Amino acid sequence: MATTAESAAPQSLLERVRRVRGWRMALLLLSPYLAIQVFHQAAPGLFPDVLSKLGEFRFLPDWANEALLHLKNEQLFGLFNFKDFTRTVSGLLERPLDLSEQLLIAGDGPFGLGAVPWVVLVGLFAVTGAKLGGWRLALLGGGCSLYLAVFNVWEDAIITLSIVLVVAPVAAAIGWAAGLAAAKAKWFESLLVPVLNVMQSMPHFSYLLPISVFIGIGDEAGAIATILFAVPPMARLTILGLRSVPSEVLEAGLTSGCNRWQMLWKVEMPASRPQLLVGVNQVVMQCFGMTVLASFVGTRGLGLPLLNYLQSLRIGKALEVGVAIVAMAIMLDRLSQAAGARRPEHVDLSKSWLARHPYWIAAAAVSAAGTVLAQITDHAKVLPKSWTISTAPLWEWIVDWVQLNLKGPLGHFRDFMILQVLFPMRDGFGSLPWIGLLVLVAAVGWRFGGWRLAGIVSLFVAYLAFSGFWIESMETLYLVVAALIVSVAIGVPIGVFASRSPRRYASVQVVLDTFQVLPSFIYLIPVVMLFRVGPVAALTAIVIYATVPAVRYTMLGLRNVPADLVEAAEMSGCTRWQVLRKVKFPMAFPEIMLGLNQVLLFGLLLVIISAFIGGIDGLGDEILLARTEQALVGEGIVAGFNVAVIGLTADQLITNYARERKSQLGIQ
């Protein structure tokens, strides 16, 4: 037992500081930053200019441009040209892409396979849905694919599908191999995880810029960018699946005499099947979303007409194509989710083959009937344009009505937000001295993760300062922070409301799932209709996109509060509001903070895409400018990496805080 003197021994400075809580901790963290700000405002000459504004430090973008130019035109180590290597890789994808397109789309290409009639594909989607999820999923699969034909977007949609059918298996195989290697070798995992973090934080366009330099434009360029973009989730879920195999399952495999390969293929892989199938679902959705965005490098499909319609502000046609993208995204997501949720079934061998495989028979019957019908009439091959319908005039009428009748209120709201909220925030973030922000971020990092985390986040802020895009980074950050505030103000109350009953939770979950499968490009359509272009339109699109994780993580955190704690609070006489404020919210707060982290990451991704509609400054402008001028591609890549660094800084700070707080609360 410790003596009184021992218990009263003075604690170390580190231990005392770590025990500080509340406003005192906030003051401790803010004091160095506030001191720098005060002295900088009171005596500007006290600080050298380099400690506040860096001016034009452009060596990093210039170096990136020169490096890309060297890779494009010179041989590496005198052995091979990197551009020739990338063209060879793209050539490997050319034949599969052509084969997939010839199989699904009318044309007399080099393979001579003809095209699958549209009636056959609609029927096959319906049969697949019936097999995987019953009549409801059959109706969804058949109805969504029928929409593509009836609304005259069939060819573009099937081009997109033909690309996804090629790139998704490749991305899944690469991600699985990388995840397997990381799960088996710790040293490889320590190298792979930071790379995955950066890849998942990079905006979509950052994948397209170097691809356009080394490969050019076209379907192959979009396919390679899509594969790179879709690899990380598969790799992460492979690691998670293999690491989560129960130890007793592994022991059973060893005791039964399995060797190393048998353990992998007959024990570990079957046991991690749920996580692997979720990874496949994520790959499919990532591929679909990126294939749409790959229209910026000339990839055909649904993205190209949507891009053209948005550029010409033909909102009616853009909405029509947007609905087609939504229908296709929901169909692919639900089918792949249903495939992942299936479990091995017992087969009754006493039944005939026909009785055991009714859906295969149905698929064969649909294929045969559709093929015969296509030979009888060309209408079954490709739906005639005269049979299709268009809702574009209706959407255009709605847009005109909104602009005519809501122009005043929307204009006043837009002007108020720009002049009273967004521009002051932009100016405030633009005036931040980089050294002050570095000290603040380092102090927060040290508080929640020690010197190692403080060093990492300090390097991140230093990179932003010396990247040559400090002002642009702050102009991007202010809009994301504004969207974060609005998303939290909307998402947390909705999450609280939905967590109160299972019925509300299920209803809101359906809405969230629907919003989350939509490609990010889609969110630009309604905001352009309401606000045309500018920061308010971008802010609105980001809020719509980023509110989903705020709601989801709030629901998750509140529903995971232990029931015995809630019962104890209720038995002690707490009202429902007191239970929420004093029990549920403190326990759920770490999970809610992880949701805020996701809100910020979602916002960073969409703020770059929002730059496409114009009217906002920041890193998105630099990336889009690099898309049109190959001499500036290096600058675009550096700007994209700035986006990743901002996301990684927030991710490191928030996840470490959440981890510490969960440990204090005893939450697993």
C-alpha positions in Angstrom: 0.0 0.0 0.0 1.4 3.4 -1.0 2.2 5.8 1.8 0.7 9.3 2.1 4.0 10.9 1.1 4.2 8.6 -1.9 0.6 9.4 -3.0 1.3 13.2 -2.5 4.5 13.0 -4.6 4.5 15.7 -7.2 3.4 14.5 -10.6 5.4 15.2 -13.7 4.5 18.2 -15.9 3.3 15.9 -18.6 0.9 14.0 -16.2 -0.4 17.3 -14.7 -1.1 18.8 -18.1 -2.8 15.7 -19.4 -5.2 15.8 -16.5 -6.4 19.3 -17.3 -10.0 19.4 -18.6 -12.6 21.7 -19.8 -12.0 25.4 -20.6 -8.5 25.2 -19.1 -7.4 22.7 -21.6 -9.0 24.8 -24.4 -7.1 27.8 -23.2 -3.8 25.9 -23.0 -4.2 24.7 -26.5 -5.2 28.0 -27.9 -2.8 30.2 -26.0 0.3 29.9 -28.3 -1.9 30.5 -31.3 -3.7 33.4 -29.8 -0.4 35.0 -28.6 1.0 34.8 -32.2 -2.2 36.3 -33.5 -2.3 39.2 -31.0 1.4 40.1 -31.5 1.1 39.8 -35.2 -1.9 42.2 -35.3 -0.4 44.6 -32.7 3.0 44.7 -34.1 3.1 43.4 -37.7 6.8 44.2 -38.0 7.6 41.9 -35.0 7.2 38.8 -37.1 9.1 38.3 -40.4 6.7 38.0 -43.3 7.7 34.4 -43.8 6.1 33.6 -40.4 2.7 34.9 -41.5 2.4 34.9 -45.3 4.7 32.9 -47.4 4.4 34.7 -50.6 5.1 32.7 -53.7 6.9 29.6 -52.7 6.4 27.8 -56.0 9.3 25.4 -56.0 7.1 22.3 -55.2 4.6 22.8 -58.1 7.5 23.6 -60.5 9.4 20.5 -59.4 6.3 18.4 -59.9 5.8 19.8 -63.4 9.5 19.1 -64.3 9.3 15.6 -62.8 6.2 14.7 -64.9 7.8 16.2 -68.0 10.9 14.1 -67.4 8.9 10.9 -66.9 6.9 11.6 -70.0 9.9 12.3 -72.3 13.0 10.7 -70.8 14.1 7.1 -70.1 14.3 6.0 -66.6 17.8 4.7 -65.7 18.4 4.5 -69.5 16.1 1.4 -69.6 12.6 2.3 -70.5 10.3 5.3 -71.0 7.6 5.6 -68.4 5.1 6.8 -70.9 5.6 3.7 -73.1 5.1 1.6 -70.0 1.8 3.2 -69.1 0.7 2.9 -72.7 1.5 -0.8 -72.6 -0.6 -1.2 -69.5 -3.5 0.6 -71.1 -3.1 -1.6 -74.1 -3.8 -4.6 -71.9 -7.2 -3.2 -71.1 -8.1 -2.3 -74.6 -9.2 -5.8 -75.8 -11.3 -6.6 -72.7 -13.0 -3.2 -73.0 -13.7 -3.8 -76.7 -15.0 -7.3 -76.0 -17.3 -6.1 -73.2 -18.6 -3.3 -75.4 -19.2 -5.6 -78.4 -21.0 -8.1 -76.2 -23.4 -5.5 -74.7 -23.8 -2.8 -77.4 -24.8 -3.0 -81.0 -21.9 -2.7 -83.5 -19.8 -4.8 -85.8 -16.5 -4.5 -84.2 -13.4 -6.8 -84.5 -15.0 -9.5 -82.4 -18.2 -9.9 -84.4 -20.2 -11.0 -81.4 -23.1 -8.7 -82.1 -25.0 -7.2 -79.2 -27.1 -8.5 -76.4 -30.7 -7.3 -77.1 -32.0 -4.8 -74.5 -35.0 -7.1 -73.7 -32.5 -9.8 -72.7 -30.6 -7.5 -70.4 -33.7 -6.2 -68.7 -35.0 -9.8 -68.2 -31.6 -11.0 -66.9 -31.4 -8.1 -64.4 -34.9 -9.1 -63.2 -34.0 -12.8 -62.9 -30.8 -11.9 -61.0 -32.8 -9.8 -58.6 -35.3 -12.6 -58.0 -32.5 -15.0 -57.3 -30.6 -12.7 -54.9 -33.5 -11.0 -53.1 -36.9 -12.1 -54.2 -39.6 -10.4 -56.2 -38.9 -6.9 -54.7 -35.3 -6.9 -55.9 -36.4 -8.5 -59.2 -38.8 -5.5 -59.7 -36.0 -3.1 -58.8 -33.5 -4.7 -61.2 -36.0 -4.9 -64.1 -37.5 -1.5 -63.5 -34.2 0.4 -63.2 -32.8 -1.2 -66.3 -36.1 -0.6 -68.2 -35.9 3.1 -67.3 -32.5 3.2 -69.1 -34.2 2.0 -72.3 -37.4 3.9 -72.1 -35.7 7.3 -71.4 -33.2 7.0 -74.3 -30.0 6.7 -72.2 -29.6 2.9 -72.9 -26.4 3.1 -75.0 -24.6 5.5 -72.7 -25.6 3.4 -69.6 -24.5 0.1 -71.1 -21.2 1.7 -72.2 -20.7 2.6 -68.5 -21.7 -0.9 -67.5 -19.3 -2.5 -70.0 -16.4 -0.5 -68.4 -17.5 -1.4 -64.9 -17.6 -5.1 -65.8 -14.0 -5.0 -66.8 -12.4 -2.7 -64.2 -14.3 -4.0 -61.1 -12.8 -7.5 -61.2 -9.3 -6.1 -61.8 -9.6 -3.6 -58.9 -11.0 -6.3 -56.6 -8.1 -8.7 -57.5 -5.4 -6.0 -56.9 -7.0 -4.9 -53.7 -7.4 -8.4 -52.4 -3.8 -9.3 -53.2 -2.5 -6.1 -51.5 -4.7 -6.7 -48.4 -3.6 -10.4 -48.2 0.0 -9.4 -48.3 -0.6 -6.7 -45.6 -2.5 -9.2 -43.4 0.4 -11.7 -43.6 3.3 -9.3 -43.2 3.3 -6.5 -40.6 6.1 -4.6 -42.4 4.1 -4.5 -45.6 1.0 -3.3 -43.8 3.0 -0.4 -42.2 3.9 0.6 -45.8 0.5 0.0 -47.3 -1.8 1.7 -44.9 -0.3 5.3 -45.3 -0.6 4.8 -49.1 -4.2 3.8 -48.7 -4.9 6.8 -46.5 -3.5 9.2 -49.1 -5.3 7.4 -51.9 -8.6 7.6 -50.2 -8.1 11.3 -49.3 -7.1 12.4 -52.8 -9.9 14.0 -54.8 -11.1 12.1 -57.9 -9.5 14.5 -60.4 -6.1 13.9 -58.9 -6.3 10.4 -60.4 -7.3 11.7 -63.8 -4.5 14.3 -64.2 -1.4 12.1 -64.5 -3.4 9.5 -66.4 -4.3 12.1 -69.1 -0.5 12.9 -69.4 0.8 9.4 -69.8 -2.1 7.6 -71.5 -4.1 10.4 -73.1 -7.9 10.5 -73.2 -10.5 7.8 -73.8 -11.9 4.7 -72.2 -8.6 3.2 -71.3 -7.5 6.3 -69.4 -10.8 6.3 -67.4 -10.5 2.6 -66.7 -7.0 2.9 -65.2 -8.0 5.8 -63.0 -11.1 3.9 -61.9 -9.0 0.8 -61.0 -6.6 2.9 -58.9 -9.5 4.7 -57.2 -11.3 1.5 -56.3 -8.4 -0.6 -54.9 -8.2 0.9 -51.3 -11.6 -0.2 -49.9 -11.0 -3.8 -51.1 -7.5 -3.8 -49.6 -8.8 -2.5 -46.2 -11.7 -4.9 -46.0 -9.4 -7.8 -46.9 -7.1 -6.9 -44.1 -10.1 -6.5 -41.7 -11.6 -9.8 -42.8 -8.5 -11.9 -42.4 -7.6 -10.3 -39.1 -11.1 -10.9 -37.7 -11.1 -14.7 -38.3 -11.8 -16.2 -34.8 -8.7 -17.8 -33.2 -10.7 -21.1 -32.5 -11.4 -21.4 -36.3 -7.6 -21.0 -37.0 -6.8 -23.6 -34.3 -9.3 -26.0 -35.7 -7.7 -25.7 -39.1 -4.2 -26.3 -37.7 -5.3 -29.3 -35.7 -6.9 -30.9 -38.7 -3.5 -30.8 -40.5 -4.0 -27.9 -42.9 -0.8 -26.6 -44.5 -0.3 -22.9 -45.2 -2.2 -22.8 -48.5 -5.0 -24.9 -47.2 -5.4 -22.6 -44.2 -5.7 -19.7 -46.5 -8.2 -21.1 -49.1 -10.2 -23.5 -46.9 -10.2 -21.7 -43.5 -9.4 -18.0 -43.6 -11.0 -17.1 -46.9 -14.4 -18.7 -46.1 -14.3 -17.3 -42.6 -13.7 -13.7 -43.9 -16.2 -14.1 -46.7 -18.7 -11.4 -45.4 -16.0 -8.7 -45.3 -14.6 -9.7 -48.7 -18.1 -9.5 -50.2 -18.6 -6.0 -48.7 -15.3 -5.1 -50.3 -16.6 -6.3 -53.7 -19.7 -4.1 -53.2 -17.6 -1.1 -52.4 -15.4 -1.8 -55.4 -18.4 -1.9 -57.7 -19.8 1.4 -56.4 -16.4 3.1 -56.5 -15.9 1.9 -60.0 -19.3 3.2 -61.1 -18.9 6.6 -59.5 -15.4 7.1 -60.9 -16.4 5.9 -64.4 -19.0 8.7 -64.4 -16.4 11.3 -63.4 -13.9 9.9 -65.9 -15.8 11.7 -68.6 -13.4 14.6 -67.8 -10.7 12.6 -69.6 -13.0 11.6 -72.5 -14.4 8.3 -71.1 -17.7 7.5 -72.7 -20.8 6.6 -70.9 -23.4 8.4 -68.7 -20.9 11.0 -67.4 -20.1 12.5 -70.8 -23.7 13.7 -71.7 -24.1 14.8 -68.0 -20.9 16.9 -68.2 -22.0 18.5 -71.5 -25.5 19.3 -70.2 -24.2 20.9 -67.0 -21.7 23.0 -68.9 -24.4 24.3 -71.2 -26.8 24.7 -68.2 -29.4 22.4 -69.8 -30.7 21.4 -66.4 -33.7 19.4 -67.8 -31.5 17.0 -69.8 -29.0 16.9 -67.0 -31.6 15.9 -64.5 -32.9 13.2 -66.9 -29.4 11.7 -67.2 -28.9 12.2 -63.5 -31.9 10.1 -62.7 -30.6 7.4 -65.0 -27.3 7.5 -63.1 -29.2 7.2 -59.8 -31.3 4.3 -61.0 -28.2 2.4 -62.2 -26.3 3.1 -59.0 -29.1 1.9 -56.8 -29.6 -1.2 -59.0 -25.9 -2.2 -58.9 -25.6 -1.4 -55.2 -28.7 -3.5 -54.2 -27.7 -6.4 -56.4 -24.1 -6.5 -55.1 -25.3 -6.1 -51.5 -27.8 -8.9 -51.9 -25.0 -11.1 -53.4 -22.8 -10.3 -50.4 -25.5 -11.1 -47.9 -26.2 -14.5 -49.3 -25.0 -17.5 -47.3 -24.2 -21.0 -48.6 -27.4 -23.1 -49.0 -28.0 -26.8 -48.5 -28.6 -28.5 -51.9 -31.2 -31.3 -52.0 -29.5 -33.8 -54.3 -32.7 -35.9 -54.4 -34.2 -33.3 -56.7 -33.5 -33.1 -60.4 -31.1 -30.6 -61.9 -33.9 -28.6 -63.3 -35.6 -28.4 -59.9 -32.4 -27.4 -58.2 -31.6 -24.5 -60.5 -34.8 -22.7 -61.4 -33.2 -19.3 -61.9 -30.6 -20.7 -64.4 -33.5 -22.1 -66.3 -35.3 -18.8 -66.2 -32.2 -16.9 -67.3 -31.7 -19.3 -70.3 -35.4 -19.0 -71.2 -35.2 -15.1 -71.1 -32.0 -15.2 -73.2 -33.5 -17.5 -75.8 -36.8 -15.7 -76.0 -35.2 -12.3 -76.3 -32.7 -13.5 -78.9 -35.6 -15.0 -81.0 -37.6 -11.8 -80.6 -34.6 -9.7 -81.7 -34.4 -11.8 -84.9 -38.1 -11.1 -85.6 -38.0 -7.4 -84.9 -35.3 -4.8 -84.6 -37.3 -3.1 -81.9 -36.2 -5.9 -79.5 -32.5 -5.2 -80.3 -32.5 -1.4 -79.7 -35.6 0.4 -78.6 -36.6 2.9 -81.3 -36.2 6.5 -80.4 -39.9 7.1 -81.3 -40.8 4.7 -78.4 -38.8 6.5 -75.8 -40.0 9.4 -73.7 -38.3 12.4 -72.2 -39.1 14.4 -69.1 -36.6 17.2 -70.0 -39.4 19.7 -70.9 -41.0 19.1 -67.5 -37.7 19.7 -65.6 -37.0 22.8 -67.7 -40.5 24.1 -66.8 -39.8 23.5 -63.1 -36.4 25.3 -63.4 -38.0 28.2 -65.1 -40.8 28.3 -62.5 -38.2 28.2 -59.7 -36.1 31.0 -61.3 -39.2 33.1 -61.9 -41.1 32.7 -58.6 -38.3 32.1 -56.2 -35.7 34.3 -57.7 -36.2 37.0 -55.1 -36.1 34.9 -51.9 -33.2 32.7 -53.2 -31.3 35.8 -54.3 -31.7 37.4 -50.9 -30.6 34.2 -49.2 -27.6 33.8 -51.5 -26.5 37.4 -51.1 -26.8 37.2 -47.3 -24.8 34.0 -47.1 -22.1 35.3 -49.4 -21.7 38.8 -47.9 -22.5 38.1 -44.2 -21.2 34.5 -43.7 -19.0 33.1 -46.4 -16.8 36.0 -47.4 -16.0 37.0 -43.8 -15.1 33.3 -43.1 -13.0 33.3 -46.3 -11.2 36.5 -45.2 -10.7 35.1 -41.7 -9.2 31.8 -42.9 -7.1 33.7 -45.5 -5.5 35.9 -42.8 -4.4 32.9 -40.7 -0.6 33.0 -40.2 0.7 29.5 -41.0 3.0 29.4 -38.0 0.1 30.1 -35.6 -2.0 27.3 -37.2 1.0 24.9 -37.0 1.4 25.6 -33.3 -2.3 25.1 -32.6 -2.4 21.8 -34.6 0.8 20.6 -32.9 -0.6 21.4 -29.4 -3.9 19.5 -30.1 -1.9 16.6 -31.6 0.4 16.4 -28.6 -2.6 16.4 -26.2 -4.4 13.5 -27.9 -1.5 11.5 -29.3 1.8 12.6 -27.7 4.8 13.9 -29.5 4.6 11.4 -32.4 1.1 12.7 -33.5 2.2 16.3 -32.9 5.2 15.8 -35.2 3.0 14.2 -37.9 0.3 16.9 -38.0 3.0 19.6 -37.8 4.6 18.2 -40.9 1.3 18.2 -42.6 0.6 21.9 -41.9 4.2 22.8 -42.8 3.7 21.0 -46.2 0.5 23.1 -46.8 2.5 26.2 -46.0 5.4 25.5 -48.3 3.4 23.8 -51.1 2.8 27.1 -52.9 -0.9 26.8 -52.3 -1.4 28.0 -48.7 -4.0 30.7 -49.6 -5.8 28.3 -51.9 -5.8 25.6 -49.1 -7.4 28.1 -46.7 -10.0 29.1 -49.3 -10.9 25.4 -49.7 -10.9 24.8 -45.9 -13.2 27.7 -45.1 -15.9 26.3 -47.3 -15.5 22.8 -45.9 -15.7 24.1 -42.3 -18.8 26.1 -43.2 -20.4 23.0 -44.7 -19.3 21.0 -41.6 -21.1 23.4 -39.3 -24.3 23.2 -41.3 -24.2 19.5 -41.8 -23.7 18.9 -38.1 -26.6 21.3 -37.3 -28.8 19.3 -39.6 -27.5 15.8 -39.2 -27.2 15.4 -35.4 -30.8 16.3 -34.7 -32.0 14.0 -37.4 -29.8 11.2 -35.9 -31.2 11.9 -32.5 -34.8 11.7 -33.8 -34.1 8.5 -35.8 -32.4 6.7 -32.9 -35.6 7.0 -30.7 -37.4 4.1 -32.4 -36.5 1.1 -34.6 -39.1 2.2 -37.2 -37.6 5.7 -37.5 -34.1 4.2 -37.6 -35.1 1.8 -40.5 -36.8 4.5 -42.5 -33.9 7.0 -42.2 -31.4 4.2 -42.9 -33.1 3.5 -46.3 -32.8 7.2 -47.2 -29.1 7.3 -46.1 -28.3 4.2 -48.1 -29.9 5.8 -51.2 -28.0 9.1 -50.8 -24.7 7.3 -50.2 -24.8 5.3 -53.4 -25.3 8.3 -55.6 -22.2 9.5 -57.5 -21.0 12.8 -56.1 -21.4 14.5 -59.4 -25.2 14.2 -59.1 -25.4 16.6 -56.2 -24.5 19.5 -58.5 -27.7 19.3 -60.5 -30.3 20.6 -58.0 -28.0 23.3 -56.6 -27.3 24.7 -60.0 -31.0 24.8 -60.6 -31.6 26.7 -57.4 -28.5 29.0 -57.1 -26.8 28.7 -60.5 -23.1 29.1 -59.7 -21.1 30.4 -56.8 -20.1 29.5 -53.3 -23.7 29.1 -52.0 -24.4 26.5 -54.7 -21.1 24.7 -53.7 -21.9 24.9 -50.0 -25.4 23.5 -50.6 -24.1 20.6 -52.6 -21.5 19.8 -50.0 -24.1 19.9 -47.2 -26.4 17.5 -49.0 -23.5 15.1 -49.7 -21.8 15.4 -46.3 -24.9 15.3 -44.0 -25.2 11.5 -44.5 -22.3 10.5 -42.2 -23.4 13.0 -39.6 -26.8 11.4 -39.3 -25.4 7.8 -39.6 -22.7 8.1 -36.9 -25.1 9.9 -34.5 -27.6 7.1 -34.8 -24.9 4.5 -34.4 -23.4 6.2 -31.3 -26.8 6.7 -29.6 -28.1 3.2 -30.3 -24.9 1.6 -29.0 -25.1 3.2 -25.6 -25.4 0.3 -23.1 -29.0 -0.4 -22.1 -28.1 -0.8 -18.4 -26.7 2.8 -18.2 -30.0 4.1 -19.7 -32.1 2.0 -17.3 -30.0 3.2 -14.3 -30.5 6.8 -15.4 -34.3 6.4 -15.8 -34.6 4.6 -12.5 -32.8 7.5 -10.8 -35.6 9.8 -12.0 -33.9 11.4 -15.1 -36.2 12.7 -17.7 -35.8 11.7 -21.4 -34.0 15.0 -22.1 -31.7 14.4 -19.1 -30.9 10.9 -20.2 -30.0 12.1 -23.7 -27.9 15.0 -22.4 -26.2 13.4 -19.4 -25.9 9.7 -20.4 -26.4 9.0 -24.1 -24.6 12.0 -25.6 -21.4 11.7 -23.5 -21.2 8.0 -24.3 -22.0 8.5 -28.0 -19.8 11.6 -28.5 -16.6 9.7 -29.6 -18.7 8.0 -32.3 -20.3 11.4 -33.3 -16.8 12.9 -33.6 -15.8 10.1 -36.0 -18.9 11.1 -38.0 -17.7 14.7 -38.1 -14.4 13.3 -39.5 -16.3 11.7 -42.3 -18.3 14.8 -42.9 -15.0 16.8 -43.4 -13.6 14.1 -45.7 -16.8 14.0 -47.8 -16.8 17.8 -47.9 -13.2 17.9 -49.2 -14.0 15.5 -52.0 -17.1 17.4 -53.1 -15.6 20.9 -52.8 -13.2 20.0 -55.6 -16.0 18.7 -57.8 -18.0 21.8 -57.0 -15.3 23.9 -58.5 -16.5 22.6 -61.8 -19.7 24.8 -61.7 -17.5 27.9 -61.1 -17.8 30.8 -58.8 -15.4 29.5 -56.1 -11.7 29.8 -55.5 -9.3 27.4 -53.9 -7.6 24.1 -54.7 -10.4 22.9 -57.0 -9.7 25.8 -59.4 -6.0 24.7 -59.6 -6.9 21.1 -60.2 -9.5 21.9 -62.9 -7.0 24.3 -64.6 -4.5 21.6 -64.7 -7.0 19.4 -66.4 -7.1 21.7 -69.4 -3.4 22.5 -69.6 -0.9 19.6 -69.4 1.9 22.0 -68.6 0.2 22.6 -65.2 -0.5 18.9 -64.3 2.2 18.9 -61.7 0.5 21.9 -60.0 -2.8 20.0 -60.1 -1.2 17.0 -58.4 0.3 19.1 -55.7 -3.0 20.8 -55.1 -4.7 17.4 -55.0 -2.2 16.3 -52.4 -3.0 19.4 -50.4 -6.6 18.2 -50.2 -5.4 14.8 -49.0 -3.1 16.4 -46.4 -6.0 18.5 -45.0 -8.1 15.4 -44.7 -5.3 13.3 -43.1 -4.6 16.1 -40.5 -8.3 16.1 -39.4 -8.4 12.3 -39.5 -5.4 11.9 -37.3 -6.6 14.4 -34.7 -10.2 13.2 -34.5 -9.5 9.5 -34.6 -6.9 9.8 -31.8 -9.3 11.9 -29.7 -12.1 9.3 -30.3 -9.8 6.5 -29.4 -8.7 8.1 -26.2 -12.2 9.1 -25.2 -13.5 5.6 -25.9 -10.8 4.2 -23.7 -11.7 6.5 -20.9 -15.4 5.5 -21.2 -14.5 1.8 -21.4 -16.1 1.5 -24.9 -14.7 -1.2 -27.2 
